[in-house]
């Protein structure tokens, strides 16, 4: 019974899961930012290219 109680009270796995969720959230935010930035850069380079021609 003490083994079960110790297992229920152990929160070290929860901490690892929380860090994983934070890392996933940061990755999603970074991907969204890079996608938006990439689109804006593409538009800017196209405008410069059009002006040069």
PEKA-V61249 format. One record per residue. N is the residue number from 1. RES is the residue in one letter. PSI is psi in radians with two decimals (999 if undefined). Layout:
[[N RES PSI] [N RES PSI]]
//
This chain:
[[1 X -0.65] [2 X -0.53] [3 X -0.72] [4 X -0.77] [5 X -0.73] [6 X -0.68] [7 X -0.70] [8 X -0.65] [9 X -0.23] [10 X 2.11] [11 X 0.20] [12 X -0.59] [13 X -0.61] [14 X -0.67] [15 X -0.73] [16 X -0.69] [17 X -0.71] [18 X -0.76] [19 X -0.66] [20 X -0.73] [21 X -0.68] [22 X -0.76] [23 X -0.71] [24 X -0.70] [25 X -0.72] [26 X -0.70] [27 X -0.73] [28 X -0.75] [29 X -0.72] [30 X -0.73] [31 X -0.74] [32 X -0.75] [33 X -0.74] [34 X -0.63] [35 X -0.82] [36 X -0.79] [37 X -0.70] [38 X -0.72] [39 X -0.73] [40 X -0.68] [41 X -0.69] [42 X -0.74] [43 X -0.74] [44 X -0.80] [45 X -0.60] [46 X -0.71] [47 X -0.72] [48 X -0.73] [49 X -0.74] [50 X -0.66] [51 X -0.61] [52 X -0.44] [53 X 999]]
//
